[in-house]
Amino acid sequence: MADLIISSLYFILPAYVANMCPVIFGKFKFPFGKPISENLFGSHKTYRGVYVAYFGALLMLFVQQKLALSKINFIDYETINLWLYAGLFGIGAIVGDLVKSYIKRRIKIKPGAPWIPFDQLDFIVGALLFLAPFYIPSWEVILVIVIVTPLLHLLTNVLGYVLKIKKVWW
């Protein structure tokens, strides 16, 4: 069971990193901080977030490729196109988040207000949907990811709040 949990988290790690990058790099005054569409997604969804998510996923895939931990790999990091998979994981994660933000705006939930469990799973759904034409993990892997991600999401948000990276703990 521990092997399944570790392998599942290792597999989805590029999406986790992609989801964290906009929050981390949002504190820096890098270019492209213009909102994608305030009306559709809110003012905090920026082009910079899309770019750093992609590059965060790319960096994580590169690290996974170099680590060559074949015992826990579900995908072959040596043969995949890292640039493509970075888009699948990174852009997929951001699109999942954008869709959730769009729905939140339509049902009048304020930006930054909690919307459980969608805030915790949006990026996972997006990444898995984008990845689906190339790789579909087993139902066990998906189940592990869906169960563990909200817990990790809460822990990382609390840590981000304590480190003053995030304004709210949720």
Buried (B, 14 or more C-beta within 10 A) or exposed (E): EEEBBBBBBBBBBBBBBBBBBBBBBBEEEEEEBEBBEEEEBBEBBBEBBBBBBBBBBBBBBBEBBEEEEEEBBBBEBEEBEBEEBBBBBBBBBBBBBBBBBBEBBEEEBEEEEEBEEBBBBBBBBBBBBBBEEEBEBEEEBBEBBBEBBBEBBBEBBEEBBEEEBBEEEB
